[in-house]
Amino acid sequence: MASISPRVERRRASRVLIRIPIKVFSNDFAGQRIHASAEAVAVSRFGALLRAPLDPALGAILEILNGLNEQAKEFRVIRVVTTTQDGLFELGVEMIQPTTAFWGIHFPTEAPRTDA
């Protein structure tokens, strides 16, 4: 008899639910530079969940400008989901070169995970 095990979420760091205004810069399919106002809705020391009016390809590199501190960093798109809100997309992104200061939040030090 097969057993059903609960799904274990394996993230490198915990997320903070927050709303941070951002600008997203990228290139369209023709190579033209595009930008859009968007919002980070969850952040971690390694990445974020964004709501944006862009539909980038998985693996695309985006430049994100934090609207609160005017810092910019490059992120890689690792997830794209169409939402039902005003043509927005939920983008899972990871920082190319992680830094703890980009979001302006102090992330607590986390103990290494020991789940099997």
C-alpha positions as CSV (number, residue, x, y, z in Angstrom):
1,M,0.0,0.0,0.0
2,A,1.4,3.4,-1.0
3,S,1.7,6.0,1.6
4,I,1.2,9.7,1.0
5,S,3.8,12.0,2.5
6,P,3.3,15.7,3.0
7,R,5.1,17.9,0.6
8,V,8.2,19.4,2.2
9,E,9.2,22.9,1.1
10,R,12.9,23.2,0.7
11,R,13.9,26.9,0.6
12,R,17.3,28.3,1.2
13,A,15.8,31.0,3.4
14,S,12.5,32.1,4.9
15,R,10.5,34.7,3.1
16,V,9.1,38.0,4.4
17,L,5.7,39.1,3.2
18,I,6.0,42.8,2.3
19,R,5.1,45.3,-0.5
20,I,8.0,47.0,-2.0
21,P,7.6,49.2,-5.2
22,I,10.1,48.2,-7.9
23,K,10.9,48.9,-11.5
24,V,11.8,45.9,-13.7
25,F,14.1,46.4,-16.7
26,S,14.5,43.7,-19.4
27,N,14.8,43.2,-23.1
28,D,11.8,42.1,-25.2
29,F,11.9,39.4,-27.8
30,A,13.2,41.9,-30.4
31,G,16.0,42.9,-28.1
32,Q,14.4,46.3,-27.3
33,R,14.9,47.6,-23.7
34,I,11.6,47.6,-21.8
35,H,10.7,48.6,-18.2
36,A,7.7,48.4,-16.0
37,S,6.5,49.4,-12.6
38,A,5.9,46.4,-10.4
39,E,5.8,45.2,-6.8
40,A,7.8,42.7,-4.7
41,V,5.3,40.9,-2.5
42,A,7.6,38.5,-0.7
43,V,11.3,38.7,-0.3
44,S,14.2,36.6,1.0
45,R,17.9,37.1,1.2
46,F,18.2,35.1,-2.1
47,G,15.2,36.3,-4.2
48,A,11.6,37.5,-4.3
49,L,8.1,36.9,-5.6
50,L,7.1,39.8,-7.9
51,R,3.8,41.0,-9.4
52,A,4.6,42.6,-12.8
53,P,3.0,43.3,-16.1
54,L,5.8,41.4,-17.9
55,D,5.9,37.8,-19.1
56,P,9.6,36.9,-19.3
57,A,11.0,33.5,-20.3
58,L,12.3,31.2,-17.6
59,G,16.0,31.9,-17.1
60,A,15.6,35.5,-18.4
61,I,17.8,38.1,-16.6
62,L,15.9,41.1,-15.1
63,E,17.4,44.2,-13.6
64,I,15.3,45.2,-10.6
65,L,15.4,48.7,-9.0
66,N,14.2,48.9,-5.4
67,G,11.9,51.9,-5.2
68,L,12.7,52.4,-1.5
69,N,16.5,52.7,-1.6
70,E,17.2,53.1,-5.4
71,Q,19.5,50.1,-5.5
72,A,19.5,47.9,-8.5
73,K,20.5,44.2,-8.8
74,E,20.2,41.5,-11.5
75,F,17.8,38.6,-10.9
76,R,17.1,35.3,-12.9
77,V,13.5,34.3,-13.5
78,I,12.8,30.9,-12.1
79,R,9.0,30.8,-12.1
80,V,6.2,32.6,-14.1
81,V,2.5,32.3,-13.3
82,T,-0.3,34.2,-14.9
83,T,-2.6,35.8,-12.3
84,T,-6.2,36.9,-12.7
85,Q,-5.5,40.4,-11.6
86,D,-5.2,43.1,-14.3
87,G,-2.9,41.1,-16.6
88,L,-0.2,40.8,-14.0
89,F,2.3,37.9,-13.7
90,E,3.8,36.4,-10.6
91,L,7.5,36.1,-11.1
92,G,9.7,34.0,-8.9
93,V,13.2,35.5,-9.2
94,E,16.6,34.7,-7.6
95,M,19.4,37.2,-7.1
96,I,22.4,36.5,-9.4
97,Q,24.8,37.8,-6.7
98,P,22.9,37.7,-3.4
99,T,23.4,40.5,-0.9
100,T,21.7,41.0,2.4
101,A,21.2,44.8,2.0
102,F,19.2,45.0,-1.2
103,W,15.7,44.8,0.2
104,G,16.5,47.0,3.2
105,I,15.4,44.3,5.7
106,H,17.5,42.6,8.3
107,F,17.1,38.8,7.7
108,P,17.8,36.7,10.9
109,T,20.5,34.2,10.7
110,E,19.0,30.8,10.0
111,A,20.3,27.5,11.3
112,P,21.0,24.9,8.6
113,R,18.1,22.6,7.8
114,T,18.4,19.0,8.9
115,D,15.3,17.5,7.2
116,A,16.0,14.3,5.3
